[in-house]
Amino acid sequence: MNIKPSFFDDTAPSEYSIWKKDVPPKKASELRITQGILFKKSSRTNFWKSRFYVLFEDRLAYYKNSRQPQEHAYCSVLNMRVEKVFIDNDKDQIFGLRIIHNNSFCELYARSRDVQEKWIECLSRFCVLNCYASSFVNIKVIGKGSFARVFLAQRRNNGMNLAVKTFDKNLLTSSTEKARVFSLPSKSLSFIHFRLLSSMKLML
């Protein structure tokens, strides 16, 4: 699969792997956002493996099973891109999601569209959503800044209204401006009349 470079990739990435098998940092979040069984095809055997995945505020972790206390591996969700994967052929329908960063990706698959939508919705709070246009519709501008706008947006699948802060990447020309975007707290958007959307969407 050909992965296009992203605004959110590291400027000078070293050897990079999506999954890390070392112990998470001491200050790692313990708040579980969602969890459940997802499937991944083994690159070695081409067989499907089921794993128990947990999304925390700062990482996606997996365990060999739901009873295992220790994380088997994890990946940071900071600046990670996420997009839907849907395969419909003569045999079956496959509902998946693809996480991408630094020219690397991993595909995970769910048992149903509902489970896929749940994971995409939860991941989109912390990751960069590649499928924004197919998941949301912008209703109107409710705020403007020097290089950002805030939209009242609506989620297509359930009609939920959200406040979405967007950035024009063409205006973020320096590494300092880019760092300012990345340093904003994930829960920086709070509006009285709209549900909180705790991540930032880049309008590509």
N, C-alpha and C positions, 0 to 999 in steps of 0.2 A: 504494500500500500504506500502510495506517495503522500507524505505528510508535508503540507505547506508551512513555511516558517510563520511564526506568530509574533505579534507585538508583545505578547506575554511570555515568550521564551526568555531564558537567561541570556544576558548579553554575551558572555563568554563561557558557555557550558563546558564543564570537564566531562569525564566519562560519566554518563548518566544512565540510570535505570529507574523505571517507574516505581518498582517495589524495593523497599529496604527491609532487610531482615535483622537489623540491629535493634536495640531497645529504644522505644520512643523517648524523646527528651523528658526530663523530670517535670517540666511545667506543661506537659501535654494535657490537652483537655480530657476530662472524664465524662463529659456530657454526651450522651448518645442521642443522635438526631433520628436515626432509623437503623434498622438491622434486618437481616434475613438471609435466606439461601439464594445465591446466584451461581451461575455455571460458567466455566471457562474451559476452552478446548486446549489440551496439552500440546505444546509445540513439538514435544518429543515423541509421544505415542499417538497423537491425533484423537485421543479419547476425551470425552467430556468429564470434567471433575466438578463436583459440587463443593462449595466452601461457604462458611458462615461469615458474612460481611457485616461490619459495623461502621457507620459513618459518624465520626465525632466532629466537633467544630473545626478542627485543624487537620484532620487526616481521615483517610479511608483505610480501615484495617481488615484483615481476614484471619480467621481461625480455622483449623482443620475441622472443627465441629463446634456446636453451640455450647458444649460443656467444657471446652478447653479454656482455662483461665488466662493463658499467655498468648498475646498476639503472635501469629506466625510471621506476618509481614505487614507493612503499612506503606502508604504513599501520602505525601503532603497534598492537600487540595489547594494550596496557595498558588494562584495563577494557572491552575490546571484547566484545560478546556474539556468540555463534555458535550457529546452529541448523541442523538438517537441512531440506532442501527435497526433496520427492519428488513427482513428477508421473507418474501412470500413466494414459494415455489409449489410444485405439484405435490411434494411430500408433506410439508408442514409450514407453519408460520413461526418465525423466530423474532423475539423481541429482545433487543439488546441495547447496550450503551457503550460508548467508546470514550475513554479518558486519554487525553493527549497532552504531552509537554516535551519540549526540547527534541522534536523529531522522533519521539518514542510514543507508543500507544499500547493500550490494553483493552480488549473487548470482553465484556461480561454480559451474560444473557439471563433473562428472567423467564418464568413459566408462563406469564400472561402479559397482555398490554397494560392491565391495571398495575401490576407490580413494576413494570418498566416505567410507567408514568410517575409512580410514587418515588422511585429512585431518582429519576431525572429532576423532579420537582425539588427534592431535598438537596441534591447535589448543586442545583442551580443557585442555591442560597450562598454558596461558597466558591463555586467554580465559574469559569467563563462559559456562557451557554452559546455554542455554535449554532444551535437551531432556534435562536430567539424569535426570528420572524415567523416560524411555523408554530410557535408555542404561545406568542403574545401578539396583541395588536395595540399600537399606541393610539390613545384617544385624543389627548391634547397636552400641550406644554403647560406645566404648572410652576416652573421655576427655571431661571437661567443664571449662569455664571460666566467667568472668563473663558473657560474651555469645556464647560459641561452644561447639560440641560437635564431637567427632571420632568418626566412624563407621567401622566396618569395612564396606566396601561391595564389591559384586561387579559387574563389567562384564557386562551381559546377553549380549553377542555371543560372548564367549570364556571366561567364568567366572573371569577374573582378579580376585584380591582386591586392594583398594586401601584406603589410609587416607585419608579425606576429611574435611577440616575445614570445618564449616558455620557460618554466622552467621545469627542471626535479625535481619533488617533492622529489625524493630519495636523492638529494643532499642538500635539505633544511632541515637540521637535527635539527637546533636550532630554538627557538622562535624568536631570533634576526634576523636570515636570513629570516624567514617567514614574520616578520614585515617589512623587507626591501622590499619584493615583494609587500606587501599591501600598502606601503607608496609611491610607484612610482606613479607619476602623470599619469592620464588616457590617456593624450595626449602626452606621452613621445616618441612615435615612429614617426619619421618624415623622409621620404626619398624622394629625389628629383624626382625619376622616378616612384614612386609607390604611389597609393592612401594611405592616412592615415587611419589606423585602430586604433581607439582610446581606445582599451582595450587590456588586456593581456590574452592569451590563455594558459592554463596549459595542457600540454600533459599528459593525464592520462594513 
